[in-house]
Amino acid sequence: MTSPDTPARREPSEPGTATSWSREFRATLTLAWPLVLSQLATVAMSTTDVVMMGWLGPVPLAAGTLGSSIIFPLVFFGIGTLTAVAAMCAQELGARRYRGVRRTVRQGLWISAVMTVPFTVVVWNGGDLLLLMNQDPEIVALSEQYMRPAVWLLFPGFAFIVLRNFISAHGRPRAALVATLCAIVVNGFADYALMFGKFGFPRWELFGAGLATTIMHFFMAAFLLGFVLRDRRFKRYWVLARFWRSDWPRFLELLKIGAPSGFMTLAEAGLFAIAAFLIGQFGAAPLAGHAVALQCSAVTFMIPLGISQAATVRVGLAWGRGDEDAIGKAGYAALGLGVLVMFPAATAFWVFGRTLSGFYLDLEDPSHAPAIAFAVSYLAVAAVFQLVDGGQAIAAGALRGLNDTRVPMMLALVCYLGLGFGSAGVLAFELELQGVGVWSGLAIGLAAACVVLVWRFVKRRDLGLTRPGRVLS
């Protein structure tokens, strides 16, 4: 039997390489589509939450949105940080250093546990943070009902991301897709039962929504861990064997690469969270409209996000092999694919804004009419930034495959929080455009980020980013 610290005699095979534009495009598409579907399935679960909160009414929907605005920026920080697992696993596979793959996965799980501790404290005290942001105390009290049970989703959610990145680096992300599809059913059943008191369960409303979300994340983590421990190809890595042993060099290396990416993701998620806090000052109806538009945007963003993850793996494999030509093809193929898929999304937001709003709020209920009107106006602005939102996400993913995260993080902070937040404040309050001004600020920040990140990937050779074996900070 192979020992936990010795690679198996027959090493896991490296994912196939591409040698032409057509092959690279197919390879990227083959890897991307399960990741895209997995991301869409993930957002389907949050969409289920939003829809059922909408059934409770505009005020519970606004409260759930505020609660999510505390939790999910932290989740996105963790996801961004843990993308280093995919990049480093792909680079190790490209260089045929299989023991390094195992070290990376284990330390990814360690980082997940470390991040969970302070994030739990933040979410548990999220109500106080919302009050400091001048939010309605009644809505804050409802938000706390959602946040308290949802806080326990953090570690299983992060562990699932680590394992998904591990199998994706091998070109086999379908198990994560299956786990997520099954979780849709689990989440939907739990939401319906716990929010509305069905099937003999108590009616817990927003508390039930938060508990259902936690149950769903535990399910996904357990499903994928079971797959990794039983699959013939992955169980040879012994990812949990001697798990308690420290590996500080790899732990710190992962943090060095992943933390800037986490802050970059947090900056983007924080931009949208800040948008919720700004719009919340205009009342419950604008905030409910924001929740609808934000959820629609989240659905479409899952497509370039999945392509971005594929770009990280494809670029990382080429970087590990030292193939400069393949690095360029992998990045540009992903960007081209992103452009193709975001045009229909932009058209749908522009033309069918009211129809899309009807999935979340009752179009026939007069009390919902103000929120629907706000949602339609916000979706019109969201249509404008669909292409740049996808472009900046994919460019960031390609740069992560080169371990280039520190400078992109600083560029993103300037774009998201400087240009985006600054222009949102001016447009919303100085020019009195209110919610539309906030969403226009989002568009400005995302467009700027797209330009600078794509430029950085184009100039990668001049910037010295493609030398194999070099770990960038």
Buried (B, 14 or more C-beta within 10 A) or exposed (E): EEEBEEBBEEBBEBBEBBEEEEBBBBBBBBBBBBBBBBBBBBBBBBBBBBBBBBBBBBBBBBBBBBBBBBBBBBBBBBBBBBBBBBBBBBBBBBBEBBEBBBBBBBBBBBBBEEBBEEBBEBBEEBBEBBEEBEBBEEBBEBBBBBBBBBBBBBBBBBBBBBBBBBBBBBBBBBBBBBBBBBBBEBBBBBBBBBBBBEEEBEEBBBBBBBBBBBBBBBBBBBBBBEBBBEEEBBBBBBBBEEEEEEBEEBBEBBBBBBBBBBBBBBBBBBBBBBBBBBBBBBBBBBBBBBBBBBBBBBBBBBBBBBBBBBBBBBBBBBBBBBBBEBBBBBBBBBBBBBEEBBEEBBEBBBEBBEEBBBBBBBEEEEEBBBBBBBBBBBBBBBBBBBBBBBBBBBBBBBBBBBBBBBBBBBBBBBBBBBBBBEBBBBBBBEEEBBBBBBBBBBBBBBBBBBBBBBEBBBEBEEBEBBEBEEEBE
